Amino acid sequence: MKVSLNWLKDYVKFDLSDRDYAELMTGTGTKVETIERLGEDIENVVAGRINSVTPHPDSDHLVICIVDVGGEKPLQIVTGAQNVNAGDLVPVCLNGAKLPGGKVIKTGKLRGVVSEGMLCSLSELGLTVHDFPYAIEDGIFIMQEPCRLGDDIRDVLRLRDTVVDFELTFNRPDCLALLGIARETAASAGVPLEYSAPEVHTAGDGDDISNYLSVTVKEPALCPRYTARAVKNVRIEPSPLWMRARLRACGIRPINNIVDITNYVMLEYGQPMHAFDASYISSKSIVVRRAAEGERITTLDGNVRELTTDMLCIADGEKPVALAGIMGGENSEITDKTAAVILESANFSRSSIRRTSRAVGLRTDASRRYEKGIPPCTTMSAIDRACELITQLGAGTIIDGTIDVCNADV
């Protein structure tokens, strides 16, 4: 379980070195396997603004940039990138800068012209377009983050963090959640846990989830609880930088605001979630049932899965739309055109998920948590947290009403 200490300190404040924190947690039964300090492999890289771009006198593909990095005088930097323009805000390697992979940048000459540093692409900073969706993969990273010239790029792009990887035993599924680790930290360090229940603000316009969805659970032993909410006026866009940085630190690739929120809540509460595009849910119904023999679904990884009657699936009125507790289907995925969303927060039988996961050869962050055993009481708080984040990010309007099919003692 990878935990971002930047994120953890939202819930529990402690003043310990990374080493002392690891020793404290290991000594109280929550073993720390590794500590990774993000951003340590980047040095002397700052934010700069291009003042001018002129052709290189001895090259048809190089240009000379005059770059303001907040110092006494601007720097002259030669680059072959074709996407730079005056006014662009860019990451600038100063003389002696270090980049991921051990690369060191020094002042030198390119075709006889002095270059006092280097302008960085995403990949040179160890990043991808998933981390900064507005950027391009090839070329200099033209930044949109607010900053001052000369600011350390690790602070501008939220690259600094410490990630603690906990080695958890099978009997501690509660620690497969940041909140679980926060509780252990609070108890071990003797400090308070700073947590408040999520607040959900609905539209209150007379619209109700019953206008969008019904839920039938045909296998209550395999699905003790199924909780659903609906969201309209959805705006699909990248998540804010703070959320993308936290997901990246924990090993989750950012995708878009709705999908990122479900992954964020899974990491925070330990409760896997899924979001369906409501327009693809036939008959406005969710049916939790066993798959029919030979039934097929193309999961979000693009693979066609042939199902058997031993497997639990989430279906609409016509077809499977998700492999329960493991992965959703392409036929109901969130896209840029999604306007309404159905949120799922469910509890599934650990043995059922384990069997299906092995049978189809697919283990996911969600299935790993279900296999360890998740209490059914977390479905409601998790879905409320997702709704709270959707409102906070302006990603949609929460429709009144909750569907909660519960066949478990909570």
N, C-alpha and C positions, 0 to 999 in steps of 0.2 A: 504494500500500500504506500504510494508516493504521496507525501504531504508537503505542500508549500508552506513554509513558515510565515511568509507574508500574509497568506490567507488565514492560517491558524491563529495569528495574533489578532484577528477580528473578534475572536471568541475567548481568548485567554491571554492575558498579558503576563509575560515573564521576562526577567532580565538575566539570561544565562547565555554563555558562549555556546556555539554549536556542539562542541565536544562535551561540555557539562550537561547540556540538555540530553544528548544521546546517552550519556552514562546514567543520568537520572531515570530516563524512561526504561532503559534496559534493566536497571536495578529494581524497578517496581513491576517488572513482568511484561513490558511492551518492548520487545527487543528491536533495537535499531540495527539494520543490516548495513546501510551505506548512508553517507552524507555527500551531497553534490552541491557545490556553490556555483550557481549559474552566473554567467557574466565574467567569471574570473579569467577566461581566455581572451578577453577583449581589453586592450589598454590603449590609452592615448587616441581614442576616436571621439570626435566631437561633432556637434551640429554646426553646419556652415551654410552660407547663402552665396550662390553664384552671382557675382556682379556683372560679369561679361563673358562671352564666348567668342573666340576668334579662330580662324583657320590656322593650322600649323603651317609655317612657311615652307617646310620641306616634306610634307606628307599630305596625301589626299584623303586620309581617313582619320587623322588625329586632329584634335582641337585643343586650344589653350584656354583654360578657365581661370579667371581671377576670382578667388573665393574669400569671403569675409568670415573668419572664425572667431570674431570678437577680440582679436589681439590688436597690437599696435599698428600692424600693417596687414593687408590681405596677402594670401598665398597664391602663388602661380602653380597650377596643377594641370598636367597634360593627360588627356584621356582619349580613348578610342570610342567611347560611348556616343551614340547618336541621339540620345533622348534628353540631353541637357540643354537648358535655356537660362538666360539671365532671369534672376528672381527665384530660381528653384532652391528649395531647402534640402540639403543632402548630408549624409554621413561622411565625414572627412577624416582620413587617417593622417595624423601629423607625423613628423619625422620620428622614427623609432616606435611607431604604433605596432601593436600585436593583434593578430586576428586568430579565430579558431583554426586549429590545425597547425599552430606554431608559426604561421607566416608573419614575417617582420617587414614593415614598410620603411624605407629610408629615402631621403632626398637623393635624386639622381638626375640623369639626363635622358630624354627620349628624342631621338633624331636631332640632337644638338641643342635642345631647349630644356632648361632646368625645370624639373617638376618637384615641388616641395611637399609632396604627399600623394594621396590617392583618394579618389571618390569611390564609395563602396556600393556594391550591388547587395541585394538581399542575401544571396547565397554566401557571400564573403563574410557576412555577419552570422552565419549559421541559421538563417531564417528562410521561410518560403512564402509564397503568395497566400497560403492558408493563414499565416500569422498576420499578414498585412494585405488584405484582399484588394485594396485599391492600387497596389503596386504592380509592376510588370516583372516577369521572371527574368528576362534578359535585359540588361541595361542597368544604369545607376538607379538606386532607390531614391525616388523623389518623395520626400516625407510630407505628411500633412499634420503631424503632431505639433501642438503648441510648445514652443521652447524659446530660449534665448541663445544667441550665437555663442558658441564655445561651451555649451552645456555638454556634459558627458553623455555619450549616446546610450549608455546603459540605463541612465535615468530617463532619458527622453522616450525610449522604446520599452521601458519596464523590463529590462533584461536581468536586473539584479534580483536574486532570490536564493534561498537555501532550501533544497529539497531533501527531506528525510525519508528514506525508504524503510518501512517497518516490516519485519518478518513476523507475520501473524500466525498463530496456531489455529487449528480448525475450529476450536471452541470459542473464538472471539470474532464472530461475524460483525459484532457491533463496532469493531475498530476498522471495518472496511468503509468507514465514513469519517470525514473530517471532524464532524461533531463528536463521534466516538473517541477519536484521538484527543480532541479538545477536553472532553470529560476526564480522560486518563491523565492528561497533562495538568489540569486543574487540581485533581486529587493528589498527584505526585508532588507538585510544586507548592501546594497549600495556598493556592490563589483562587479567586472566584471565577466561575464560568459565566461569561457575559453572553447570554442568549435570550432572545425574545421570540415568541411565536409569530409566524408570518401573518400579515394582514392582507386580506383579499378585498379589493374594491371592485364591485361588479357594476355593470351598466345601469341597472335599476330602471330600465326603459320598458319593462313589461315583457321583454323577450326572455325565453327560458330554454334550458338545455333540451327539454322534451321536444322542442321544435327541430332539433338537430340530430337527436340520437336516442335509441333505446339499447339496453344491454341485457343479454340473456346468457347466463352461465350454466351450461349443460353438464359440466363436470366440476361440481363444487369441491370434491376431494382434491382435484388437481389445481383448482383456482379458488382458494378460500376467500379471497376478497378481490373485487375489481372496482376501482374508483375512476370516474371519468368526469372531465369538465370540458366546456367548449369555449372557444375564443373566436371572435369575429373582428372585422376591420384589421386583419393581420397585415403588417408591413415587414416583408422579408428584406433584411439587410445584414451587414456584418455586425457582430457583437462589438461592444466598446472594448478598447484596448485592455482595460483592467481585467475583464473577463477572459479575453483571449490569452492574456499572459498567464493567468492562473490555470487555465486548461492546459496550455502548452507545458507549464512547469510539471503538471501531473501526468503528462504523456498522452493527452487527448488532443487530437487535431481539431482546431476550430473550423466550423462549416458555415453556419448562419445563425442569426439570433435565436430562432425557435429551437433548433437542434442543439445549439450550445447551451441553452437554458436547461434542457432535459439532462444533458451530460453534467452540467454544473451541479444540479440538484442531486444526481446520482452520487457524485463525489462527496457532496456536502452532507447528505442525509443517509447515504448508503442504499437508497431505494431507486432501483432502475425505473426509468420512465420512457415513454415513447410518444411521439406526436404523429398523428395521421392527418393528411390533407382531407378535410371533411367532404370535399366535392367528389372524392373517389370512393367514399363509403356507400356502397349500394344499399338502397332501401333504408338509409339512415339508421342502420342497425349494426351492432357488434354482437357476435355470437362466439362465446368461448367454448370450443368443442374439440373433440378428437378429429384428426384429419381423416378423410376417406382414403381407402387404400388406392395408391397410385396418383393421388392428388399432387399437384405441383405448385411451387411458388418460386419466383425469382427474388432472392433476397437482395438487400441493399448493396452487397458486395458484387452483384452482377451474376452470381451463380444460380443455376436452376437446381432446386432441391426437390427430390421425389419423396413424398411423405408416406407414412404408414399409419395404421390405426393406433399405434402406440404413442403417437406424437400429438401434443396439444397445440392447437393453432388458434389464432384470433382471426375470425372470418367476418365478412359483412353478409349481406343477403344472398350473395352469389359465390364468393370465392374466399380463399385464405388471403389475409392482408398482412399477416405477421406470423413468424414462428415464435410462439409464446415464450417470453422470457429470454429470448436469444437474439433475434434480429428481425427488423421490419421488412416489409416487401417493397419492391420498386413500384408496385402498382398503387401505392398510397403515400409515397414519399413527399416530403416538403420540397417545394420548388420556388423559384422566384415569382411564380404566378399564384401561389397559394394565398387565398383570401380568408379562409376559415379553417380552424384547427381543432381536432379532438385530442385532448391530452389523456393518456393512459397512465395510471399508477396502480399496479396490481401486485398481488401476492400469489406465487405459484409454488407447487410442490417441488422441493429440492431434488427428490429422486427422479421425478418426471423430467425436470430440466437436465439433469445429469445424463439420463439415458438418451434423450433426444440430441443433446449436444454431441455425445460420442457417436451416435448413429449417423449424424450428418457431417461429422468432422469439423465442427465449428464451435469454438469457445470465444466468448466475448466478455467485455467488462461486466455486462449485465448478467450473463449466465454464471460467471464466477461467483458473483454475489448471491444469486439464487441458490447455487449449489451449496453454499456455506450455511444457508438458512437465514431468512429475513422475517422478522415478526410482522404479522399483518397490520399491526397498529400504525406502521409508518406510512401507509399509502396516503392517508388524508393530509398529514402534515407536509409530506413531500409535494403533493399536487398543489397545496395552498402556497408553498414556497415558489413553485414554478409560476403560479398566477401572479404572485407578488412581484417577481422579477419581470414578467411580461409587462406589467403596468409600469414598473420602474424604468424599463428600457423603451417604453412607448411602442412596444411591438404588437399591440392589439388591445381589444376591449374584452374583458371577461364577461361572459354571458351568465345571467343569474341561474342558480341551481347546480346541484351536484348529483350525479348518479353513483350510488355506493351499494353494490351488491355484496353483502358481507355474510359469510357462512362460518365465521370464526369468532372465538371469544376475544374481544379486544377491550 
